[in-house]
């Protein structure tokens, strides 16, 4: 090879070496985690969470109009932005006692045309859990068992994941009239 040809080749090698020395490394491969998100709340002194898409909103206890002839766990109806919202004491419906302090909240859930307000002991906002952390629910109150879809451990609590869709489709939930229950027994 002639002197001229090797100079050009050497120059290309220098450029290649310089580029390799100054090149940014490829980004590290990051494993993406998927998360399950839900609204956290308290009932029976336990932490529960319901899928985010099942909750329309949370409210402070609205002014209620009592209804005659309904089960004691049906607290009444409220007018929320022009829509009638029946409010149910979820703890009483499931056979337990609710807390009596001022932190109680109403979770508004909707299933098709059915809009319902569920009084719970407290609401903790949106919670996020890695999907792979979900496991079968254990050590839960029997009254919650039909509605549980798993649990998520966290540093401080175990969150029981429940389905409001299962609750709203329950015949017990739909039979709010005292008279209706008597006729069917």
N, C-alpha and C positions, 0 to 999 in steps of 0.2 A: 504494500500500500504506500502511496506517496505521502510525503510530509503533510500536504494540504488536506488530504482526506482524513488523516488521523486527528488533525486539529479539530475538525468539525465534529468528529465522533467523540473526542475527549470533551468538547464543549457540551455536547448533549448529555454525556454521562455526568458532568458537573451539575447541570441543570436538574437532572433526575435525582442525584444525591441531595441537592439543596431542597428540592421539593419534598422528598421523603423526611428530611430532618425537620422541616417547618410545617408539615401537614398536620392538621387537627385529626385526632383519632376518631374512629367511628363512634357514634353514640352507643353507650352500653345498652344491651337489650334489657328492657324493663318488662317484667311480667305484669300484665294488667290484671287487677282484681275486680271482680264484679261485686256490687253491694246490693243488699236488700234494704230498702228504706221504708220507714213506717212512723206513725205517730205514737209516741210513748205515753202511757197513762197508768194510773194506779187504781187497783180494785182489790178488795180483801187484803190490803197491806202488801200486795205483790205488784211487781212491775210487769206490765203487759205492753205489747206493741201490735198495732194493726197496720196492714199495708197502706201506704200513703194514698194510693188511688182509691181506697175504700172510704176515706174521710173527706167530706166536703169542706168542713171548717170546724173550729172549736169556738165555743161561746162561754161567756159568764152566764150564770143562771138567768134566763129571761123571765119576764113577768108572765105568769101562767094563769090560764082560766081552767078551773077544775071541771071535770066531766062526771056526770052522774052515772052510776051503774057500771063502772069499770073496775078492773083489778086494782088493788091498793098500790101496786108498783107503777101504775100509769099516773103520773103526777099532774098531767093536764096538757093543754095545747098553748102554744105561743105563736104570735104573729111575728115572723122574722122576714123583713123586707117584702111583705105582702104575701108570703106563703105560710100556710098553717103547718106548724111543726109539733107533732105529738112528742112529749118528753116522757121517757121511761127511766125509772130508777133501776139501773142495770144490776146493782148489788141485790136489791130486794127481789127483782125478777128471778135471779139465780139462787135465791134462798139465803142470802147473807145480809150483813149489816154494812151500811155505808158510814164513812166518817161524818162527824157532825160539824167539822170546822168550816171556815169560809173559803177554802181552796177548791171546793167542788166546781167542776166544769161540765159543760154539755158538749159531747162530740156529735156532730151532725153527720149522719151517714145516709147514703142514697142507694137504692137498688131498683132500677127501672123507675117506675112511678112512685115507689115507696120512699118517703122522706121521713127520717126518724131522728130524734135527739136522745142520746143516751147519757144519763147523768153518771159521771165517774168521780172518784175521789180527788183526782188531780190529773193534769195533763203536763207532760214534760217536753213537748215539742217534737221535732223531727229527730229520729235516731237512725243511724246507719250502721249496718253490720255486714262483714264479709260473708258472701253466700256460702263459702266453704265452712264457716263456723256454725251453720245451722245444724241442729240435731233434733232427735225426737224429744218431745216434752216429757219430763219426769217430775215427780214430786209436785203435782198440781192439784188444786181443789177439784173434787169430782164434778162439781157443777160447771166447771169450765171445760172439762175434757172434750165434750162434743164439738167445741169451737176452736180447739187448739190445732195448730198446723206445725208446731215445732217450738224450739227455744234457741236463744242466742246467749251464750255466756259473755260477760264483760268483766272488767276489772272489779267493779263494785257489786254488780247484780247479775242475776240471770233473768233475762227478759223472755216472757212467754209470748210467743207469736200466736195471734188468734185471727179468725176470719169473721168479719162482720157480715159477710155474704152468707155464711152458714147460719149465723144467728138470725138474720132477717128472714131467712127461708124457713126457720123453725116454726112449726104450727103453734107451739106454746107462746111465741112472741106475737103471732098474728091474732091469737084469741085474747083480746084485751077486755072483753065484756064479761062481767061476773055472771050475767044471765046465760051467756053462751056456754060457759064452762059448766054450769049447773045442768043445762039441757042435755049436754053430751055425756054426762057422768051417770 
